[in-house]
């Protein structure tokens, strides 16, 4: 019989993290351990991690739901956690812990040349919202470190200031030297979004994530059809749990990219289903972490490597917290390695 526990941990940001939804100062996660009664010393480890302003299942009853899952872990495992589709972060944490348990509880979730330390994963550098000088200092630091792809969060300060920042970056670094991605987190008004995309396209950006809020399929479809700048759907994927709904959404909107955050989408199996459908519809994709601790980030990195994407992935968030767990991940230049 399976047993489980979940231990809460509050991760504290080194510096308040600015997003279009407000300022984040802390991040909640629960470390899930699953074991078999017959082998009590062998425990698989997973992470259920939430962003209060983004995770679809977050509410005051989240912890009681997690406790119910822990108490009945055997029955949930019998369904391969399919019965937890409405609780993607809990499903992700349980699925992760079971994969670890079944592979020997060594936190080697997906064996590959990556887990052996032989190959790395190209990642983008993440630039947080803030004053223009603060954002530029972050960019300079990332480029000095060796990053060739940088992602900027936009939408929280004045748009003209953000345009000035991009203009200055491009005056210093051409598109051949630095690939720029921007993430609007749904901050643009649909009535002015296309105009803003045209302005942003002057700076030879790789793509923009979620220019308008999710759930506006006709508006988003119109943008994706007319945009001079590739659009990547991010929040748009959250809360869509069936393959039929996924097909309906991607077929209706026809985005250039989708971005997969497994802990917001329901784990590795759910992400596999998104990837399979995206490739069928000729939609490109990459994988991004959602501010997990180093435990979740490690599993995500291992999974990501096995998918074989050549695009820079969004996995460089392990250094954001003052009280993170020890990590086997290291960054060399713009590559993430396991050692």
C-alpha positions in Angstrom: 0.0 0.0 0.0 1.2 3.5 -0.9 1.7 6.2 1.7 2.5 9.9 1.3 3.2 13.2 3.0 3.3 16.8 1.9 5.5 19.4 3.6 4.9 23.1 3.0 7.7 25.4 2.1 7.6 29.2 1.5 10.2 30.3 -0.9 11.3 33.9 -0.5 12.4 36.0 -3.5 15.8 37.6 -3.3 14.2 40.7 -4.8 10.5 41.3 -5.3 9.6 40.0 -8.8 7.5 42.3 -10.9 4.8 40.9 -13.2 1.8 42.5 -14.9 -0.4 40.9 -12.1 1.6 42.6 -9.3 4.7 42.1 -7.3 5.7 38.6 -6.0 7.6 38.4 -2.8 7.1 34.7 -2.0 6.2 31.4 -3.6 4.3 28.5 -2.1 5.3 24.9 -2.7 4.7 21.5 -1.0 7.3 18.7 -1.2 5.4 15.4 -1.7 6.9 12.1 -0.7 5.4 8.8 -1.7 6.5 5.3 -0.6 5.3 1.8 -0.4 4.6 0.3 3.0 6.8 -2.7 2.1 9.9 -0.4 1.5 9.4 2.6 3.8 12.9 3.9 3.4 12.6 4.4 -0.4 10.6 7.6 -1.0 9.8 9.3 -4.3 10.0 13.0 -4.2 7.8 15.5 -6.1 6.7 19.1 -5.8 3.2 20.8 -5.9 3.9 24.4 -6.6 1.4 27.3 -7.0 1.5 30.9 -8.1 -1.5 32.5 -6.3 -2.3 34.9 -9.1 -2.0 32.3 -11.9 -2.6 28.7 -10.7 -6.2 27.7 -11.7 -6.8 25.6 -8.7 -5.6 28.0 -6.1 -8.1 28.8 -3.3 -8.4 28.7 0.4 -9.3 25.0 0.2 -6.1 24.1 -1.7 -4.3 22.7 1.3 -7.3 20.6 2.4 -7.5 19.1 -1.1 -3.9 18.3 -1.0 -4.3 16.7 2.4 -7.2 14.6 1.0 -5.0 13.4 -1.9 -2.2 12.5 0.5 -4.6 10.5 2.7 -5.9 8.6 -0.3 -2.8 8.4 -2.4 -3.3 4.7 -3.3 -6.7 5.3 -4.9 -5.4 8.4 -6.8 -2.4 6.5 -8.0 -4.6 3.7 -9.4 -6.0 6.3 -11.9 -2.4 7.5 -12.7 -3.7 10.8 -11.1 -6.1 11.4 -14.1 -8.7 12.2 -11.5 -6.7 15.3 -10.5 -7.0 17.1 -13.8 -8.7 20.0 -12.1 -5.7 20.3 -9.7 -2.7 20.4 -12.1 -0.1 21.3 -9.6 -1.1 18.5 -7.2 -1.2 16.1 -10.1 2.2 17.2 -11.3 3.7 16.8 -7.8 2.2 13.3 -7.4 3.1 12.2 -10.9 6.7 13.4 -10.3 7.0 11.6 -7.0 5.7 8.3 -8.5 8.1 8.5 -11.4 10.9 9.0 -8.9 9.7 6.1 -6.7 9.4 3.7 -9.7 12.9 4.6 -10.9 14.6 4.0 -7.6 14.0 7.2 -5.6 17.3 8.8 -6.7 15.6 11.9 -8.2 16.7 10.7 -11.6 13.3 11.1 -13.2 14.3 10.8 -16.8 17.6 9.2 -17.5 19.5 10.7 -20.4 22.9 12.3 -21.4 21.6 15.3 -19.5 21.4 13.5 -16.1 24.8 12.0 -16.8 26.2 15.6 -17.1 27.2 14.9 -20.7 24.9 17.4 -22.5 23.2 20.7 -21.5 20.0 22.5 -22.3 20.1 25.9 -24.0 18.0 28.4 -21.9 16.9 32.0 -22.1 17.9 34.6 -19.6 14.9 36.0 -17.7 14.5 39.8 -17.2 12.0 40.9 -14.6 9.8 44.0 -14.8 10.9 47.2 -13.0 12.5 50.6 -13.7 14.2 50.9 -17.0 17.6 51.1 -15.4 17.0 48.0 -13.4 15.8 46.0 -16.5 18.8 47.2 -18.5 21.2 46.2 -15.7 19.7 42.7 -15.7 20.1 42.4 -19.5 23.7 43.5 -19.3 24.4 40.9 -16.6 22.8 38.1 -18.7 24.7 39.0 -21.8 28.0 39.3 -19.9 27.3 35.8 -18.5 27.0 34.4 -22.0 23.2 34.3 -22.8 22.2 34.7 -26.5 18.5 34.7 -25.8 16.9 37.0 -23.4 13.2 37.2 -22.3 11.8 40.4 -21.0 8.6 40.8 -18.9 6.7 43.8 -20.2 3.3 45.4 -19.5 3.9 46.7 -16.0 5.6 50.0 -16.8 4.7 52.6 -19.4 4.7 51.1 -22.9 6.7 53.9 -24.4 9.4 53.4 -21.7 9.5 49.7 -22.7 9.8 50.7 -26.3 12.7 53.0 -25.4 14.4 50.2 -23.6 14.1 47.8 -26.5 15.3 50.5 -28.9 18.4 51.0 -26.7 19.0 47.3 -26.5 18.9 47.0 -30.3 21.2 49.9 -30.7 23.8 48.0 -28.6 23.1 44.4 -29.8 21.8 43.3 -33.2 19.3 40.4 -33.7 22.2 38.3 -34.8 23.9 38.8 -31.5 20.9 38.6 -29.1 17.5 37.0 -29.6 14.8 38.9 -27.7 11.6 37.5 -26.4 9.0 39.5 -24.6 6.1 38.3 -22.3 3.1 40.6 -21.9 1.3 38.3 -19.5 -2.0 39.4 -21.1 -1.4 43.1 -20.4 -2.4 44.6 -23.7 -5.9 45.9 -24.5 -7.4 44.0 -27.5 -8.3 47.3 -29.2 -4.7 48.5 -29.3 -2.8 45.2 -29.2 -2.1 44.9 -33.0 -0.8 48.5 -33.1 1.6 47.6 -30.2 2.7 44.4 -31.9 3.6 46.4 -35.0 5.6 48.8 -32.9 7.4 46.0 -31.2 8.2 44.2 -34.5 10.5 47.0 -35.4 13.0 45.6 -32.9 13.2 42.1 -34.6 11.9 40.2 -31.6 11.6 36.4 -31.7 8.1 36.4 -30.2 5.7 37.8 -27.7 3.9 35.7 -25.1 0.2 36.2 -24.4 -0.3 39.8 -25.6 -4.0 39.9 -24.4 -5.7 38.0 -21.6 -6.7 34.4 -22.2 -10.2 33.3 -23.0 -10.7 35.8 -25.9 -10.3 33.2 -28.7 -11.7 35.3 -31.6 -9.6 38.3 -30.7 -6.5 36.2 -30.2 -7.1 34.4 -33.5 -7.4 37.7 -35.3 -4.1 38.8 -33.7 -2.3 35.6 -34.7 -3.5 36.0 -38.3 -2.5 39.6 -38.6 0.6 39.9 -36.4 3.9 41.0 -37.8 5.5 39.3 -34.7 5.2 35.6 -33.8 2.7 35.0 -30.9 3.2 32.4 -28.2 0.3 31.3 -26.1 1.0 30.8 -22.4 -1.8 31.5 -20.0 -4.2 30.5 -22.8 -3.4 26.8 -22.1 -4.1 26.9 -18.4 -7.3 25.2 -17.3 -7.8 23.3 -20.6 -7.6 19.6 -19.6 -9.1 17.5 -22.4 -7.6 16.8 -25.7 -10.8 17.8 -27.4 -10.6 21.3 -25.8 -6.9 21.6 -26.7 -7.7 20.8 -30.3 -10.5 23.3 -30.4 -8.4 26.1 -28.9 -5.3 25.6 -31.1 -7.4 25.0 -34.3 -9.4 28.2 -33.6 -6.5 30.5 -32.7 -3.7 29.0 -34.8 -0.8 30.5 -32.8 2.8 30.4 -34.0 4.0 28.9 -30.6 2.7 27.5 -27.4 4.6 27.5 -24.1 4.3 24.6 -21.7 4.4 25.0 -18.0 3.9 21.4 -16.7 3.0 22.3 -13.1 0.2 24.6 -14.5 -1.0 22.1 -17.1 -1.1 18.9 -15.1 2.3 17.3 -15.4 4.4 15.4 -17.9 1.7 13.3 -19.4 -0.5 16.4 -20.0 2.5 18.2 -21.5 3.2 15.2 -23.8 -0.4 15.5 -25.1 0.0 19.2 -25.8 3.2 18.6 -27.7 1.7 15.8 -29.8 -1.3 18.0 -30.8 0.9 21.0 -31.4 3.2 19.1 -33.8 0.2 17.7 -35.6 -1.1 21.3 -36.2 2.4 22.6 -37.0 2.6 24.8 -33.9 6.1 25.1 -32.4 6.6 25.0 -28.7 9.0 25.3 -25.8 8.9 24.5 -22.1 9.1 26.9 -19.2 9.3 26.5 -15.4 6.7 28.2 -13.2 8.9 29.4 -10.3 9.3 25.9 -8.9 11.9 25.2 -6.2 15.1 23.4 -7.4 13.4 20.1 -6.8 10.7 20.7 -9.4 13.1 22.6 -11.7 15.4 19.6 -11.7 12.6 17.2 -12.8 11.4 19.7 -15.4 14.9 20.0 -16.9 15.3 16.3 -17.1 11.9 16.0 -18.8 12.7 18.9 -21.2 15.9 17.4 -22.4 14.1 14.2 -23.4 11.7 16.1 -25.7 14.6 17.2 -28.0 13.6 20.8 -28.7 16.3 23.0 -30.2 14.8 26.3 -29.0 16.1 28.0 -25.8 13.9 26.8 -22.9 12.7 28.9 -20.0 14.3 27.0 -17.1 16.7 29.4 -15.5 14.7 30.4 -12.4 16.5 28.4 -9.7 18.5 31.4 -8.5 15.6 33.6 -7.6 15.1 32.5 -4.0 17.0 33.1 -0.8 16.0 29.7 0.7 15.9 27.3 -2.2 16.9 23.6 -1.8 20.4 22.4 -2.8 20.5 21.8 -6.5 22.3 19.5 -9.0 21.7 22.1 -11.7 24.4 24.6 -12.8 24.4 27.2 -15.6 27.4 27.5 -17.9 27.0 30.4 -20.3 23.5 29.9 -21.7 23.2 26.2 -21.0 21.8 24.4 -18.0 23.7 21.3 -16.9 23.1 18.5 -14.4 26.1 17.3 -12.4 
